[in-house]
Amino acid sequence: MEIKVVDHHGVRIGIGPAGEKLLLHASKSSRLVEACGNAGVDRLILYPENLPVGFFDLSSQVAGEVLHRLRLYKVRLAVVRTPELELSSRFGEMLTDERRYGYFGLFHSLDEAVDWLSGG
């Protein structure tokens, strides 16, 4: 699993490839942690297509499993959403809760995600 690394104001951030599947199943989320470790980053930006099916449907428990694994290894995740992305009704509630802890955020642009990750 390859991620691109960028430096933003001295902060190294990994970025998943737009348009490509990186993680097919939540049970394999340790591969994201491994990719971050190999790249020497603890901040990661992904696109919806990089994530397993069901990630944005809270009832599937996919997001919870992925985010839990990343949090265990102190990897912060920002996802750049697309306009057509549909979220489950409870996903917004979970997002609000997650943002309080600073480990997960959902953004409308790559620039917003980079700024958030490099600011904390």
Protein Blocks (a to p, Z undefined) as FASTA:
>chain_A
ZZddddeehiacddddehiafblbfklmmmmmmmmmmnopabdcddfklpcehklmmkno
mmmmmmmmmmmnopacdddddfklccdfklmmmmmmmmmnopaccdfbfklmmmmmmmZZ
